[in-house]
Amino acid sequence: MITLSKIVKRYTMGEEEILALDGVDLFIGRNEYVALIGASGSGKSTLMNLLGCLDTPTSGTYILNGRDTSTMNDNELAKVRNEEIGFIFQSFHLLTRMTVLQNVMQPLVYRGLPAAERARRATEALQKVGLGNRLGHLPNQLSGGQRQRVAVARALVGNPSILLADEPTGNLDSRTSSEIMALFDELHAQGQTVVVVTHEPDIAAHCHRTIRVSDGRIVQDSIVPHGQHPEPAEAH
């Protein structure tokens, strides 16, 4: 589903050129559950931005579902982001004056769907994450864990090919983090492809494959044998 080939990314900062990614090759298949880990400055965030079509490589190719995204213009990339990728961020990025339902409906506005269809899909997504009884609440009326569930529902509402979660438990306590990771475990079990970007080993341990980035290169790519990843935490 995802194929990166000889990906190089260079940035210019003043007179200095930074080599953020140095010839990365990577394949991620459908329904994989992947942790992308690495220290600050390793190239992990750059790789995440490329996977999410938030940036384009200096050279190399990125094929997503048979389409070469590395040559797309900004409008084409925006369309791919809206239709193929569900984003989940550490800080939730919810619109504070919109209800839970309105927040989850938002990505569908850009697809031109009728309001009734947007509401139906958003309600289904919220039910999937256990928030079917919170549709009319505002974000500030929810706990941190509930807000992150809203963000997951918003990411799911467009039926994306891939869920891309950037430090999704970074603002949550350990118990709530376990609940959110249990939700990802469940979504993966239902067939969703999930990539979690994290620096926390206990979060990465939920995933079935770990990709470690250092100095702009993939230095480790390991599969966890079936049955050795953590049991899903019990959600409350």
Phi, psi and omega per residue, in radians:
M1 nan -0.732 3.091
I2 -2.062 2.175 3.075
T3 -2.310 2.027 3.014
L4 -1.813 2.323 -3.116
S5 -2.299 2.031 3.063
K6 0.925 0.803 -3.093
I7 -1.335 2.164 3.040
V8 -2.127 2.373 3.058
K9 -2.335 2.113 3.100
R10 -2.048 2.462 3.031
Y11 -2.092 2.585 3.024
T12 -1.892 2.127 3.103
M13 -2.106 1.775 -3.028
G14 1.154 -2.145 3.108
E15 -1.689 0.014 -3.082
E16 -1.745 2.410 3.059
E17 -1.818 2.222 -3.125
I18 -1.816 2.208 3.046
L19 -1.643 1.727 -3.048
A20 -1.453 -0.647 3.077
L21 -2.292 2.367 -2.969
D22 -2.202 1.390 3.046
G23 1.271 0.876 -3.078
V24 -1.439 2.253 2.988
D25 -2.006 2.313 -3.084
L26 -2.744 2.403 3.015
F27 -2.205 2.263 3.040
I28 -2.180 2.117 -3.106
G29 -1.535 2.944 3.115
R30 -1.081 2.442 3.098
N31 1.166 0.408 2.979
E32 -1.434 2.771 -3.124
Y33 -2.246 1.735 -2.858
V34 -2.069 2.393 2.960
A35 -1.830 2.288 3.076
L36 -1.917 1.964 -3.018
I37 -2.180 2.773 3.132
G38 2.863 2.721 -3.135
A39 -1.278 2.925 3.055
S40 -1.035 2.303 -3.125
G41 1.499 0.070 -3.102
S42 -1.343 -0.374 -3.012
G43 1.872 -0.041 -3.112
K44 -1.044 -0.805 -3.110
S45 -1.194 -0.659 3.084
T46 -1.089 -0.751 3.121
L47 -1.113 -0.710 3.097
M48 -1.071 -0.759 3.137
N49 -1.094 -0.622 3.097
L50 -1.229 -0.759 3.102
L51 -1.048 -0.638 -3.129
G52 -1.496 0.091 -3.129
C53 1.024 0.501 3.029
L54 -1.524 -0.202 3.138
D55 -2.627 2.887 3.121
T56 -2.145 2.643 -3.113
P57 -1.300 2.738 3.009
T58 -1.209 -0.692 3.040
S59 -2.690 2.892 -3.062
G60 1.724 3.056 -3.079
T61 -2.190 2.553 3.045
Y62 -2.212 1.917 3.129
I63 -1.772 2.128 3.089
L64 -2.104 2.003 -3.114
N65 0.905 0.764 3.063
G66 1.438 0.032 -3.118
R67 -1.971 2.338 -3.137
D68 -1.456 1.770 -3.097
T69 -1.412 -0.288 -3.043
S70 -1.215 -0.237 3.137
T71 -1.927 0.121 -3.071
M72 -1.380 2.665 3.034
N73 -1.479 3.116 -3.043
D74 -1.067 -0.706 -3.132
N75 -1.163 -0.703 3.112
E76 -1.153 -0.694 3.108
L77 -1.138 -0.688 3.120
A78 -1.078 -0.672 3.122
K79 -1.158 -0.722 3.103
V80 -1.106 -0.759 3.133
R81 -1.049 -0.717 -3.096
N82 -1.245 -0.615 -3.000
E83 -1.742 -0.461 -2.984
E84 -1.935 -0.382 -2.963
I85 -2.202 2.273 3.031
G86 -1.823 2.100 -3.070
F87 -1.733 2.412 3.034
I88 -2.306 2.178 -3.046
F89 -1.982 2.832 3.135
Q90 -1.044 -0.677 -3.032
S91 -1.759 0.349 2.981
F92 1.239 -0.845 -3.125
H93 0.997 0.757 3.059
L94 -1.540 2.625 3.093
L95 -1.491 2.031 -2.912
T96 -1.170 -0.481 -3.090
R97 -1.604 -0.019 3.105
M98 -1.770 2.592 3.058
T99 -1.208 2.932 3.064
V100 -0.941 -0.837 -3.131
L101 -1.079 -0.764 -3.130
Q102 -1.118 -0.674 3.100
N103 -1.061 -0.766 -3.088
V104 -1.266 -0.520 3.106
M105 -1.234 -0.395 -2.929
Q106 -0.943 -0.792 -3.133
P107 -1.061 -0.446 -3.111
L108 -1.378 -0.315 3.091
V109 -1.023 -0.709 -3.073
Y110 -1.270 -0.180 3.080
R111 -1.630 -0.088 3.103
G112 1.309 0.382 3.138
L113 -1.310 2.589 3.085
P114 -1.071 2.667 -3.065
A115 -1.010 -0.710 -3.108
A116 -1.130 -0.669 3.114
E117 -1.222 -0.684 3.079
R118 -1.050 -0.779 -3.120
A119 -1.138 -0.687 -3.132
R120 -1.119 -0.833 -3.120
R121 -1.144 -0.704 -3.133
A122 -1.150 -0.684 3.105
T123 -1.102 -0.743 3.109
E124 -1.079 -0.741 -3.135
A125 -1.131 -0.698 3.129
L126 -1.207 -0.617 3.059
Q127 -1.127 -0.625 -3.123
K128 -1.117 -0.567 -3.127
V129 -1.720 0.187 3.042
G130 1.429 0.413 -3.118
L131 -2.143 0.509 3.138
G132 -1.115 -0.289 3.129
N133 -1.750 0.269 -3.095
R134 -2.175 0.348 -2.982
L135 -1.020 -0.661 -3.052
G136 -1.617 0.016 -3.128
H137 -1.330 2.703 2.989
L138 -1.610 2.723 -3.107
P139 -0.944 -0.656 -3.102
N140 -1.281 -0.050 3.057
Q141 -1.674 0.093 -3.083
L142 -2.022 2.740 3.010
S143 -1.299 2.948 3.112
G144 -1.042 -0.725 3.129
G145 -1.135 -0.670 3.110
Q146 -1.176 -0.676 3.107
R147 -1.094 -0.701 3.129
Q148 -1.191 -0.567 3.049
R149 -1.124 -0.668 3.057
V150 -1.065 -0.754 3.130
A151 -1.102 -0.650 3.081
V152 -1.141 -0.756 3.115
A153 -1.064 -0.723 3.108
R154 -1.088 -0.662 3.112
A155 -1.191 -0.560 -3.086
L156 -1.436 -0.384 -2.884
V157 -1.070 -0.477 -3.123
G158 -1.621 0.207 -3.098
N159 0.919 1.015 -3.054
P160 -1.249 2.747 3.039
S161 -1.221 -0.594 -3.039
I162 -2.433 2.396 2.946
L163 -1.682 2.157 -3.124
L164 -2.024 1.894 -3.035
A165 -1.930 2.044 -3.094
D166 -1.735 1.849 -3.106
E167 0.799 0.971 -2.960
P168 -1.191 -0.263 -3.141
T169 -1.947 0.196 -3.026
G170 -1.079 -0.499 -3.118
N171 -1.818 0.269 -3.027
L172 -2.058 2.644 3.058
D173 -1.263 2.995 -2.989
S174 -1.126 -0.682 -3.135
R175 -1.160 -0.772 -3.140
T176 -1.185 -0.629 3.065
S177 -1.013 -0.746 3.130
S178 -1.099 -0.647 3.139
E179 -1.169 -0.723 3.132
I180 -1.167 -0.715 3.114
M181 -1.177 -0.588 3.054
A182 -1.092 -0.619 3.086
L183 -1.139 -0.755 3.081
F184 -1.092 -0.711 3.086
D185 -0.976 -0.774 -3.106
E186 -1.166 -0.757 3.135
L187 -1.099 -0.710 3.088
H188 -1.092 -0.732 3.134
A189 -1.085 -0.442 3.113
Q190 -1.509 -0.003 3.053
G191 1.937 0.034 -3.096
Q192 -1.396 2.368 2.997
T193 -1.390 2.223 -3.049
V194 -2.257 2.256 3.003
V195 -2.114 2.102 -3.117
V196 -1.923 2.124 3.071
V197 -1.652 2.113 -3.043
T198 -2.706 2.738 2.975
H199 -1.933 0.075 -3.066
E200 -1.724 2.066 -3.096
P201 -1.036 -0.625 -3.107
D202 -1.224 -0.505 3.062
I203 -1.303 -0.783 3.125
A204 -1.063 -0.526 -3.095
A205 -1.142 -0.341 3.077
H206 -1.214 -0.491 -3.024
C207 -1.401 2.774 -3.068
H208 -1.635 -0.134 3.114
R209 -2.554 2.382 -3.125
T210 -2.104 2.202 3.108
I211 -2.024 2.053 -3.119
R212 -1.805 2.285 -3.129
V213 -1.931 2.378 3.076
S214 -2.607 2.314 3.124
D215 0.895 0.679 3.041
G216 1.377 0.157 -3.137
R217 -2.267 2.696 3.010
I218 -1.421 2.043 -3.073
V219 -1.852 -0.206 3.086
Q220 -2.662 2.398 3.089
D221 -2.510 1.742 -2.981
S222 -2.179 2.463 3.077
I223 -1.705 2.303 3.055
V224 -1.455 2.164 3.129
P225 -0.965 2.498 -3.091
H226 -0.945 2.308 3.092
G227 1.624 -0.112 -3.107
Q228 -1.763 -0.094 3.063
H229 -1.392 2.830 -3.055
P230 -1.073 2.562 2.993
E231 -1.148 2.464 3.092
P232 -0.969 2.346 3.092
A233 -1.212 2.660 3.119
E234 -1.370 2.119 3.130
A235 -1.366 2.528 -3.135
H236 -2.025 nan nan
